[in-house]
C-alpha cells in the first residue's frame, strides 16, 4: 500500500480522506467477510447506529475490544475496514465490538452526533449481558487514525461535564490502544491536516469553537487516567508521527502511563493488515493488556 504525497492526494483526499481509506482497504482485501462473521446490535434508530460483535471461542465472560474505525470522521469509510483485525483478535480469544457511527456528511453526523454515537456504542457493550457476555473489567478501546482520537477520547469521558456529548460513561476501559491517531485536534486544525477535517468535524476552528476542542481533543483532556499505548508508522505521510510523540510526552508529564511504539517502515495503513509486523506488535500488546 503506497504512502507518499502524490498517492495520498490522488487516492485519499479525492472526495475526502475517508473515501481514500476505503479504496486502500478494498485494494488490500480488507473488506472480505467469512462464514462466521459478526452479529449486529443497534444502539439507535439511524442506519449507522449499530455495532458488530465478533465472538471468540471459549466460555464467557470474555475480554472485550471496542474497535473504532477511522476515515477522517467522514463518509466513505465504515467499520468493514477493521474486519480483518476484528477477526484476528476474536481468534485470539477476545470479543470484538466493532462500532459504526454517523459520520460527517450523513444526517446527524459531525458535531455533536459523531461523538455522541461513539459514546453510546461503547456503553452499549455492557447493556446486554445475556447477548454479549463481556467482562466489564476487561475491556479496552482500540482505534485507528480518527478512530484513534475517538478511542482516546472514549477513555477521557469520565471527566466530562454533565450534558456534554459522552458524559456519564458506563464503560471504564482498562487501556487504550491508538493506531496512528489524531491526538491533538487543535493542532491538527491549525496545521490544516486531513484536508481540514479536524475543523470540519467540530464545526469551526479552535478560536471559533474552543469549548468543543476542549471537550473531545485527547491532548486537552489529559490526564486520562488509564494506560495508553500508541503505535505510529515511521513513514506515515497522512498523520505526522510528531503528533503522537508530542501527545505521549504531554500524557507522561501529566502523570499518565503512556507509551509510543514507532514502527519502522510502516505507513498509515500498514497496521490494518494482520500479516504485518506492525499489527503483530499491536496484537501482542492487546493480549498483554487483557490478560
C-alpha positions as CSV (number, residue, x, y, z in Angstrom):
1,X,0.0,0.0,0.0
2,X,1.9,3.1,-1.1
3,X,2.1,6.0,1.3
4,X,3.5,9.0,-0.5
5,X,2.2,12.6,-1.0
6,X,1.1,12.0,-4.6
7,X,-0.8,8.8,-3.8
8,X,-2.3,10.5,-0.7
9,X,-3.6,13.4,-2.8
10,X,-4.9,11.2,-5.6
11,X,-6.5,8.3,-3.7
12,X,-7.0,9.6,-0.1
13,X,-8.1,13.1,-0.5
14,X,-10.2,13.0,-3.6
15,X,-13.7,13.2,-2.2
16,X,-12.3,13.2,1.3
17,X,-9.8,11.1,3.2
18,X,-12.4,8.6,4.2
19,X,-13.1,7.6,0.6
20,X,-9.4,7.1,0.0
21,X,-9.1,4.9,3.1
22,X,-11.9,2.8,1.7
23,X,-10.2,2.4,-1.6
24,X,-7.0,1.4,0.1
25,X,-8.8,-1.2,2.2
26,X,-10.6,-2.6,-0.8
27,X,-7.3,-3.0,-2.7
28,X,-5.8,-4.9,0.2
29,X,-8.7,-7.3,0.6
30,X,-9.8,-5.9,3.9
31,X,-13.5,-6.0,3.2
32,X,-13.8,-9.8,2.9
33,X,-16.2,-11.5,5.3
34,X,-16.1,-15.1,6.3
35,X,-18.9,-17.5,7.1
36,X,-18.7,-17.0,10.8
37,X,-19.0,-13.2,10.5
38,X,-20.3,-10.8,13.1
39,X,-23.7,-10.3,14.7
40,X,-25.2,-6.8,14.6
41,X,-26.7,-4.9,17.5
42,X,-28.3,-1.5,17.2
43,X,-27.9,1.3,19.7
44,X,-30.1,3.9,17.9
45,X,-32.6,4.5,15.0
46,X,-30.2,5.7,12.3
47,X,-28.8,3.3,9.8
48,X,-25.3,3.9,11.0
49,X,-26.0,3.4,14.7
50,X,-25.0,-0.2,15.3
51,X,-22.1,-2.4,16.4
52,X,-20.8,-5.7,15.3
53,X,-19.9,-8.5,17.7
54,X,-17.2,-10.8,16.7
55,X,-17.5,-13.7,19.1
56,X,-14.4,-15.6,20.3
57,X,-14.1,-19.2,21.1
58,X,-14.1,-20.3,24.7
59,X,-16.5,-19.8,27.6
60,X,-17.7,-16.3,28.7
61,X,-17.3,-13.9,30.2
62,X,-14.9,-12.7,27.6
63,X,-12.4,-9.9,27.5
64,X,-13.6,-7.2,25.1
65,X,-12.0,-4.9,22.5
66,X,-14.1,-1.9,21.4
67,X,-12.8,-1.2,17.8
68,X,-13.3,2.2,16.2
69,X,-12.6,2.8,12.6
70,X,-11.1,6.0,11.2
71,X,-11.6,7.8,7.9
72,X,-11.4,11.5,9.0
73,X,-14.8,11.2,10.6
74,X,-16.2,11.4,7.1
75,X,-18.5,9.5,4.7
76,X,-16.9,6.8,2.6
77,X,-15.2,4.5,5.2
78,X,-17.0,2.3,7.6
79,X,-16.4,-0.5,10.1
80,X,-15.6,-3.0,7.4
81,X,-12.1,-1.6,7.1
82,X,-11.4,-3.2,10.5
83,X,-12.9,-6.6,9.7
84,X,-9.6,-8.4,9.3
85,X,-8.3,-7.0,12.6
86,X,-11.6,-7.9,14.4
87,X,-11.4,-11.4,13.1
88,X,-7.8,-11.7,14.1
89,X,-8.4,-10.6,17.7
90,X,-11.5,-12.8,18.0
91,X,-9.3,-15.7,17.2
92,X,-7.0,-14.6,20.0
93,X,-9.9,-15.1,22.4
94,X,-11.3,-11.5,22.7
95,X,-14.8,-10.4,21.9
96,X,-14.6,-7.6,19.4
97,X,-17.2,-4.9,19.4
98,X,-16.6,-3.2,16.1
99,X,-18.7,0.0,16.1
100,X,-20.3,2.1,13.4
101,X,-21.3,5.7,13.8
102,X,-22.8,8.7,11.9
103,X,-20.0,10.5,10.0
104,X,-19.7,13.9,8.5
105,X,-21.9,14.3,5.5
106,X,-24.6,12.0,7.0
107,X,-27.7,13.2,8.8
108,X,-26.8,13.8,12.4
109,X,-23.0,13.3,11.8
110,X,-20.3,15.7,12.7
111,X,-20.6,17.8,15.9
112,X,-22.0,16.5,18.3
113,X,-23.6,13.4,16.7
114,X,-20.5,11.5,15.8
115,X,-19.1,11.8,19.3
116,X,-22.4,11.0,21.0
117,X,-22.7,7.9,18.7
118,X,-19.3,6.6,19.6
119,X,-20.0,7.1,23.4
120,X,-23.4,5.4,23.1
121,X,-21.9,2.5,21.1
122,X,-19.2,2.0,23.7
123,X,-21.7,1.9,26.5
124,X,-24.0,-0.4,24.6
125,X,-21.4,-3.1,25.0
126,X,-22.3,-3.7,28.7
127,X,-26.1,-3.1,28.3
128,X,-26.9,-6.6,27.1
129,X,-25.0,-9.1,29.3
130,X,-27.1,-12.1,28.2
131,X,-26.4,-11.5,24.5
132,X,-22.9,-10.0,24.9
133,X,-21.3,-11.7,27.9
134,X,-18.2,-9.5,28.2
135,X,-16.3,-8.9,31.5
136,X,-16.7,-5.1,32.0
137,X,-13.5,-5.1,34.0
138,X,-11.5,-6.3,30.9
139,X,-12.5,-4.0,28.1
140,X,-10.1,-1.8,26.1
141,X,-10.6,0.7,23.4
142,X,-8.7,0.4,20.1
143,X,-8.9,2.9,17.2
144,X,-7.1,3.8,14.0
145,X,-6.5,7.3,12.7
146,X,-9.6,9.4,13.5
147,X,-10.8,6.3,15.4
148,X,-7.6,6.6,17.5
149,X,-8.8,10.1,18.5
150,X,-12.2,8.6,19.3
151,X,-10.7,5.8,21.4
152,X,-8.5,8.1,23.4
153,X,-11.5,10.4,24.0
154,X,-13.6,7.4,25.0
155,X,-11.2,6.9,27.9
156,X,-11.5,10.5,28.9
157,X,-15.2,10.7,29.2
158,X,-15.4,10.3,33.0
159,X,-14.1,13.9,33.3
160,X,-16.7,15.4,31.0
161,X,-19.2,18.0,32.4
162,X,-22.8,16.9,32.7
163,X,-24.6,17.4,29.5
164,X,-21.5,17.2,27.3
165,X,-21.5,14.6,24.5
166,X,-20.3,11.3,26.0
167,X,-20.7,12.3,29.6
168,X,-21.5,9.8,32.4
169,X,-19.8,6.7,30.7
170,X,-20.9,3.2,31.5
171,X,-17.7,1.6,30.5
172,X,-14.3,2.2,32.2
173,X,-11.7,0.8,29.9
174,X,-8.6,-0.8,31.3
175,X,-6.5,0.8,28.5
176,X,-6.5,2.5,25.1
177,X,-4.6,1.3,22.0
178,X,-4.4,4.1,19.4
179,X,-3.0,3.4,15.9
180,X,-1.6,6.4,14.0
181,X,-4.2,8.6,15.9
182,X,-5.2,12.2,15.8
183,X,-4.4,13.1,19.4
184,X,-4.5,16.9,19.3
185,X,-7.4,18.2,17.3
186,X,-6.5,21.8,17.8
187,X,-3.0,21.3,16.4
188,X,-4.5,19.2,13.6
189,X,-6.9,22.0,12.7
190,X,-4.3,24.7,13.0
191,X,-2.0,22.8,10.6
192,X,-4.8,22.1,8.2
193,X,-4.1,18.3,8.2
194,X,-6.5,15.8,6.7
195,X,-7.8,18.4,4.3
196,X,-9.2,20.4,7.1
197,X,-11.3,17.5,8.6
198,X,-10.4,18.3,12.2
199,X,-12.0,21.7,12.0
200,X,-14.9,20.4,9.8
201,X,-15.9,17.7,12.3
202,X,-16.1,20.3,15.1
203,X,-17.8,22.9,13.0
204,X,-15.1,25.6,13.4
205,X,-11.5,26.4,14.3
206,X,-10.0,26.2,17.8
207,X,-10.6,30.0,18.0
208,X,-14.2,29.8,16.9
209,X,-15.4,26.9,19.0
210,X,-12.7,26.4,21.7
211,X,-15.1,24.5,24.1
212,X,-15.7,21.8,21.5
213,X,-12.0,21.2,21.2
214,X,-11.6,21.2,25.0
215,X,-14.4,18.5,25.2
216,X,-13.2,16.0,22.6
217,X,-9.5,16.6,21.9
218,X,-7.5,14.0,23.8
219,X,-4.5,16.2,24.4
220,X,-6.7,18.8,26.0
221,X,-8.3,16.2,28.3
222,X,-5.1,14.9,29.8
223,X,-4.6,13.1,32.1
224,X,-6.8,10.3,31.0
225,X,-6.0,8.1,34.0
226,X,-5.7,4.8,32.0
227,X,-2.8,3.2,30.2
228,X,-2.3,4.4,26.7
229,X,-0.4,2.5,24.0
230,X,0.2,4.4,20.8
231,X,1.6,2.9,17.6
232,X,2.7,5.1,14.7
233,X,4.5,4.2,11.5
234,X,7.8,6.0,10.8
235,X,6.9,6.7,7.2
236,X,3.3,7.8,7.8
237,X,2.6,10.7,5.4
238,X,-1.1,11.1,6.3
239,X,-0.8,11.8,10.1
240,X,2.6,13.1,11.2
241,X,4.4,10.9,13.7
242,X,5.4,14.0,15.7
243,X,1.8,14.4,16.8
244,X,1.9,11.1,18.6
245,X,5.4,11.9,20.1
246,X,4.1,15.2,21.4
247,X,0.9,13.6,22.8
248,X,2.8,10.9,24.7
249,X,5.2,13.4,26.1
250,X,2.3,15.5,27.4
251,X,0.5,12.5,28.8
252,X,3.6,11.3,30.7
253,X,4.1,14.8,32.0
254,X,0.5,14.8,33.2
255,X,1.2,11.6,35.1
256,X,-0.4,9.1,32.7
257,X,1.0,5.7,31.8
258,X,1.6,6.3,28.1
259,X,4.0,4.9,25.6
260,X,4.7,5.2,21.9
261,X,5.9,2.5,19.6
262,X,7.4,3.9,16.5
263,X,7.1,1.3,13.8
264,X,9.9,1.2,11.3
265,X,8.9,1.2,7.6
266,X,5.2,1.3,8.5
267,X,2.9,3.8,6.8
268,X,-0.6,5.0,7.8
269,X,-2.3,1.8,6.7
270,X,0.3,-1.0,7.4
271,X,-1.3,-1.7,10.7
272,X,-4.6,-2.6,9.1
273,X,-3.0,-5.8,7.6
274,X,-2.9,-8.6,10.2
275,X,0.1,-10.2,8.3
276,X,2.4,-7.2,9.1
277,X,4.9,-6.8,11.9
278,X,3.1,-3.6,12.7
279,X,-0.1,-5.4,13.5
280,X,1.6,-8.3,15.3
281,X,3.1,-5.7,17.7
282,X,-0.3,-4.3,18.4
283,X,-1.9,-7.8,18.9
284,X,0.8,-8.7,21.4
285,X,0.1,-5.5,23.4
286,X,-3.7,-6.2,23.4
287,X,-3.1,-9.7,24.7
288,X,-0.9,-8.4,27.5
289,X,-3.3,-5.7,28.5
290,X,-6.2,-8.1,28.6
291,X,-4.6,-10.9,30.5
